[in-house]
Amino acid sequence: MSPRRSTLLRLLGLGALAFALGVPTAPQAGPRGKKPPEPVEAVEDAPPTDEEVAEALTDFTTAITSGNKEAAMDALVAIARDPEKERFHGAAYASMGGVLATMDYPYASLVAYGHGIRLDPARSAQGVAPSLALAEKVSDTAYLEQVFSANIGLEVDAATRSRLAYMAARGSYLQGNFATAMGILTLVSKDASEYAQAQALKGVVLSQQGKHTEALTTLLVAQELNKADPERTDVILLNLARTYYASENWERASEYYGRVSRTSPWWPEAQFERAWAHFRAQDMNGTLSYLQNLVTPYYADYYFPEAHILRTYALFLMCKFPEASKQIDSFQATWAPVRDALEKTLAGMDDQAAFDDARAYAEGGDTKLPGMVLRTFPDEQRFQEAVTALDNLDRELNKLRSRQGKWAEFSVELLEARRDEIVASEGGRIRAATQAKVDQLTQMINDTELAKLDMLKLETRLYEQAAQRGELAEVERKAQRDVRVRKGYRAWPFEGEIWADEIGYYVVNATPECPEGLMQGN
């Protein structure tokens, strides 16, 4: 790699591609404000015997036997709040889960079951199956991902084990524990309904581990298993393309990027990454062709600053220095105001405000952040489930706040803590993603000034070398070939107008202007 290209390459950020995963992410951040008044780790002492648990829960048993559920809950709350009875907290929460479910508080029941599994996995295993059903009902499977990923050894039946294993694997993957996720995925039975999704996840994990050949084989199997689901198939196709890209098979990467359907929300990203594949294959015309889609007015509200930089570099390598310089000026004029606006808006946002902004965008309302940085969130299963989960949680909170008693107060605390977790996770993720864009744009804007100097120096050097070799007047000439038109298609020259039905079909056939023998790229 030539040292004179260092600035532009830094702008382009030739790093590893992220992988699309159509699953919700387990919250990483802790709760803000109130939190459940119990330890989050199982105690180190020997677990209590069944007899000891029965004795500790005597008041609960008496109340529930008489049919007084509120009194039974109060008895369990008394145990959960008593640090002297820490050994019995897990059993108390597990029992809470069952009672709250019968009282029609599914979300509070789910959270209670989760705490029971964390604190006393062996005794709370019977709560796994009902907690799975509850998580689906309230749209918070992300909660169980973090619970199950730390308790994969729970004794459950075969069908439940596959569901538990898949969710635990997702939780481990999203925490960056790839080896653990791979091990857990082996527990998903081929007969399980989760098997197709598990194979898709396995392919992603293998690719993240750098095992590209195995990843490709697995993802191709996943593609076949998931062919009845078009949305999931598009995600798998994108991950196949990214795996081919990571293995430096540019031709196959381009092929699979091209298979992502035009109706998919991933299509613009696939076009951008496809341009990268052609760039790495030194096909500058191909690079410019796929980038042309993203620089049309139809994508003005999309966040693709790197597309402008990649376009600049392709022109630079074709020795089209004046046009490359214009592209840099255009980049600065377009993206510097965006950076400034993002920085100002983000400074006044907390996690709740960021989450509310993304939700407002998803629902077609007014937002503080521009749509280009919020656009991807409404299409994410993770964000969709978080929105639905919070709606369910808030309804249940209002219902509990209308009730009297220690049990209701305690249940409110459980749900408020879970609400804080979701908002901190999703809102924090949105803020972090926006801040990353601010930082990226700042770096790009600063580096474009250096890039202009690099281009000027290289242009001067190229022509000095050409003059010394007597080639100054000899610019490589290539025949302007006609575009090959596929059967059933028509082709016409681009004359500046932009039509929606042309998006995705642009073909650039530019002639490099480098002195002969000094081509910087094909």
N, C-alpha and C positions, 0 to 999 in steps of 0.2 A: 504494500500500500504506500503510495507516494505521500511524503510528509506534507506536501502542499495541499493535500485534500483533507487534512486533519480537521480543520474548522468545520467544513461542510459535513463531514461524517459525524462529528459530534452533534451537529444540528439534527441529523437524521436519526440518531439514536439506534444504531444497529444492535438491538438487544433481543432477548428471547421473547417470542410472542406469548401473550396470555391465552388461556384456553376458555372457550365458552362452556358454561355449565348451566343447564336449565334447571337448577335446584336452588332452594332458599339457603342462605348462609346462616349458620348458627351464630348468635350474638357473641361478640368478643369482648365488648366493654361491660364493666360492672354497672350496677344500678346507681342512679342518682337519687338523692333524698332518702326516703325510708327504704328499708330492706327487711327481708324476713328475719324475725328475731331468733334464728336458729343457726347453728354452725353449718358450714357448707361442706365440711369434710366428716367422714365417719370417724368416730372416736377410736383412740388407740387401744382402749381396754378390751378385754374379751367380750364378745357379744353376749347379751343377756340370754338366759335360757327361756324356753317357752313358759315355764312356771313363773319366772320373774316378770316376764312381760304381762302375763295374765294377772298377776298381783298388782302391777303398776297401773293396769287399765281397768281395775275393778269398778271404779265409779262410772267409767264409760260403758262398761258391759251392763251394769245395772240400768243405766238410763236408756240405752238402746234397746234392751230387752223389754222395757216398759213402753217403748214406742216414742219416747221423748227425744227426738233428734237434736233439738237445740241444747238440751241439758247434756246430751252425749258429746256434742261438739265443744261445749264449754269445758267439759272434763278433759278433753284432748288438748284444748288450748292451754289449760293450766299446766299440763305436762310439758308442752312445747315451749312455754315461757319460763320454765323452771330449770336453771342451769344445773341444779343438783340432780336432775333426772335426765341428763344428757344421753345416757345409754338407751333411753326409751323414746328419744325423739323420732327416730326412724319409724318405729312401730306406730307412734301417735300420728305421724303424717300419713302413713299408709292407710290407717283407719279413717282419717279425715277425708282422704280421697274418695273412699267408698261412700261415706255419709253425704258429702257434698254433692256427689253425683245423683243420689236419690232425692236430694232437695232441689234438684234442677239448677245447680250452679256448676256447669261443666268446666268452665275455665278455671275456677278456683280448685275444682277437683283435680284437674290436670296438673296444676302447679303443686298441689299437695302430694299427689302421687310421685311427681318428680323428686321432691325433697325426700320422700320416703325411700325411693330407690337409691338416691345418693348416700343417704345416711345408714341404711340397713338393707343392702342389696339382696341378701339371701332371703330375708323375711318378706321383702316387698316385691319379689319376683311375680307374685300373683297379680300385681297391679300393672304389669307391662301391657297385657292385652287390652284392658279397659283404657289405659292411658293412650294407646295408639288410636283407639276409636275416638276418644275425646279430642286428641290433637287434630285429627281430620275434621271433626265437627266444628272446632273453633278456629281452624286454619293456622295452627301454630306448631307444625311439625318441627320447626327450627328449635323449639324448646327441647324436644326430646333428642334431637341430634347430639346436643352437648351432654345430655344425661346418659344416653346409651353409649356414646364413644368412650366414656370413662367406666362403663359397666357392661362390657360385652359378654362377660361370663354368666349372665343371669340364666337361671334354669327355666326354660320355657319350651313349649311344644315346637315341632318342626316348622309349621307355617308361620308362627309368630317369630321364630328365630330368623327367618329370612327377612322379614320386614324390619326387625330390630337391627340385623346386620347391615342392611342397606343404609338405614338411617345413621347408624354408628359410623359406617365408612364415609358417608358424606360429611359428617361432623369432623372426622379425623382429617379428611382431605382439606376441608376449608380451614383447618388449623395448621395446615402444612405438614401433617404427619403422614407422608406418602407411604412409607413402609407399613405402618399400622393399618392404613386404609386398604392396602393390597391384601394383607393377611385377613382382615375382616371380610372382604368381598368373597373369599373362598367359602364362607358360610352361607352364601345365598344359593339356595337350591335351584337347579335348572328348571324345576317344575313351578317355581314361585312366579307370581305376577311381576315381581320386582327384578327378575333376572335380566330382561332386556335393558332396563335402565342401569342395572349393575354393570353390564358389559360396556355400556357407553362410558360410565364413570371409570371403569378399569382401564379403558383405552386412554383416557385423559391422564390418569395417574401414571401409567407406563410412559407416556410421552414426557411428562414432567420429570420423570426419573432418567430421561435420556435413552430409554429403551425403545427407539423409534420403530424398529422392525416388528417387535412384539405389539407395540401400540397400534400399528397399521393393521395387523392381522385381527386384533381384537375389535378395532373400530369398524372394520369391514363386516365382521359378524354382527356388531351392534346395529349397523345400518340395515342389514337384512332383517333383524329381529324387530326393528322399530319402523319398518317401511309403511305401516298402517297409520303412523302419526307424522304428518307432513312437517309440523313445526319442529318436532324432535329430530326428524331426519335432516332438516336444514342445519341444526346445531351440530349434528354428527358430521355432516359434509364439511362444515367449516373447520371442525377439529381435525378431520382427515387432511384437509388442505394445510392446516398449520403444522401438522406432524410431518407431512412431506416437505414443507418449508424448512422445518427444524433439521431435517435430514439432508437438506440442500439438494433436494430433487425438485428443481424449479419448474420443470415442465409439468410434472404430475401435480404439484401444488397449484399451478395456474388452472389445470383442468378441473380440480375439485373446487377451487374458488368459484369457477364458472358454473358449477352445478347448483350452487345455492340459489334458490328460487328468487325471482325478482320481487315477489310479494313478501318475502321475509324481511323483518326489521334488521336482519344481519346483512342484507345485500349491499348497502353502501360500504360497510366495513370490509366485506369480501372483495369489493372492487378496489379499495385502497390497498389491501394486502396483496391482491393479485398484481397490482402495479409494482409492488415491492419485489414480487417473485420475478417479474420480467426485468426489473432493474438489476437484480442479483445475477440474472442470466445475461446481462449486458445487452439487453434488447431495449434500447431507449425509445424507439417508436412504440413498442408495446407498452412501455411505462407511461408514455404521454397519452396513449389511447385510453387506458383505463382511468387515468387521472382526469381526463377531459370531462368525464361524467360529474366529478365532484367539484369542478370549478364553474359549473353552470349555475345560473340563478336558482335552479330547483334545489340546490344543496347549500344555498347561502346561509341557512339557519342550522347547518350541521357543523360539528366541531371537527374539522380536518385541517388544522394549520400545517401539519407535517406534509400534507398533500402539496401545498404550495412550495415547501422546501424541496421535496422530492422532485417536483416539476422543474424547479430551478437547477437542481443538480444534473438532471437529465439533459437540459439545454446546455449547461456548462460543459458536460462531457462531449457534446456534439459541437463544441466551439461556437455556439450561438451566444456570444458574450453580451451583446447589447440587450437581447431579449431576456437573458438570465438576470441581468442587472435590473431590468424593469420588473421582473418577477419579485425580486427582493424588495424593491420600493413598494410594490403592491402589497406584499406581505406585511411590511411595517405599517402601511397606511390602514390596512384592514384589521390587523390583530393587536396593535398597540392599544387602541381604544377599548377593545374587548378585554384585554388584560387589566386595564385601569378600572373598568366598570366592575369586573369580577372581584378585584381586590377590595374595592370600596364596599361593595354589597356584602361580601363574605365577612368583613370585619364586624358587621352588626348582627350576625346570625349565630344563634346557638343551635344545638342539635334539634330541638323541637321546631324551630323556625325553618331549618333546612328540610326537615321531613315534611312539614306542612307545605313548603314551596313545591317540592317534588309531587306531592299529592295533588296540589292545585293544578299543576301542569298536566298531570294524568287525567284530571277531570275537566280540563278545558278552561280553567279559571286563570285569573291574573297571577303573575309570579314576580318575585323580586330578582331572582337569578334568570338569565336568558335561557330560552328553550334549548339552545345548543348544548348546554351542560346538563340539562335535565332529561334530554330526549330518550336516553337509553333506559332509564329507570322504570317507566311504565310497562316496558316489554319484559321485564325480569320477573320470573316466577317468585323470586325471593321478595321483591318489593310488593308485588301484588298480594302475596300472602300476609305480609306485614300490615298492609292497609286493612285487609279483611279481619285480621286478628285483632287489631286495635279497635275496630268497630264493635266486634263481639265483646272484647274486654270492657270497653266503656259502657256498653249496655248492661253488662253484668255488674259493673261497679255501681252504676246508678241504682240498680235493683238492691244490691247489698246495703248501700247507704241509707235505704229506706227502712232497713230492719234494725232492731235493737238487740243488744247482747254482746258479750265478749267475743263470741264466735264470729259474729258479723264484722266486728271491728278488726279482728285478726285476719279474716278473709279479705277485707279491703286492703290491709297492709300487704298481703301476698300479691294481690293483683296490681296494686300501685307499683310494687317493686318490679314485677314483670313488665309493666307498661314502661317504666323507666329504662329497663334493659332493651326493649325493642326500639324505643326512640333513640337511645344512646347508640345502639348498633347501626340502625338505618340512617338516622340523622348525622351521626358521626361519620359514617361511610360517605354520605353525600358531601359533607363539608370537606373531608379529606380528599375526595376526588376533585372537588372544585379547587382546593388549594394546590393540588398537584398540577392542575392546568395553569394556574397563575404562575407557579414556579417554572413550568415548562415554557410558557410563553415569554417569561422574563429572560430565561436562558437563550431562547431562540432569537428574540429581538436583539439582545446584546451580541450574539454571535453573528447575526447577519451583517453587522458592520464590519466585522473581521472578514467575513466571507467575501464581501465586495472587494476588499483589499487583496484577498487571495486570488480572486478572479482576475483582477487587474494585473497582478504580478505574473500569473500564469499566462495570460494573453500576451503580455510583453515577452515573456521567455519563449513561448512557442514561436512567435514571429521572428525573434532574434535567432533562434536555432534554425528556422527555415531559411532566413536570409543568409546565414553562414553556409548553408548547404545549397544555396542557389535555388531554393524551392519557394521563395516568397510568393511568387505569382501563381504557383501551382497549387490550387485547392482541389482536393480529390473530387472528381466528378462521378456521379452515379446516374444511371438512367432512371428517369422517373417512371417506374412501372405502373401499369394500371392495377387498380385494386381488384383482387380476385373476388368475384361475387358468387356466393353460394346459390344453388338452384332454388328458385322460389323467392329470392331476395332482389332488391334493387339498391343501387348505390348512386349517390350524387355528392358533388363537392360541398364542403362546408364553406359558407359565405358569410358567416357572422351571426346568422339567426339561430335561435335555440328553440327546438320543439320538444315537447315532452316525450313524444313517441320515438325520438332519436336517442334518448338516454339509454346507454348500455350498448350502443351499436357504433360508436365513433371509432374510426380507424385513422391514425396519424401516419403519414408517409413522408416524413421530413428528411431532407438531405443534410448530412453533417457538413460543416464548413471548416473542418480542421485542415491544415496543410497536409499534403500527402505524406504518409508515413508517420504522422504524429496524431493519429486518431486517439481520442480519449475514451471512446466507447462506441459500440455498434449502433 
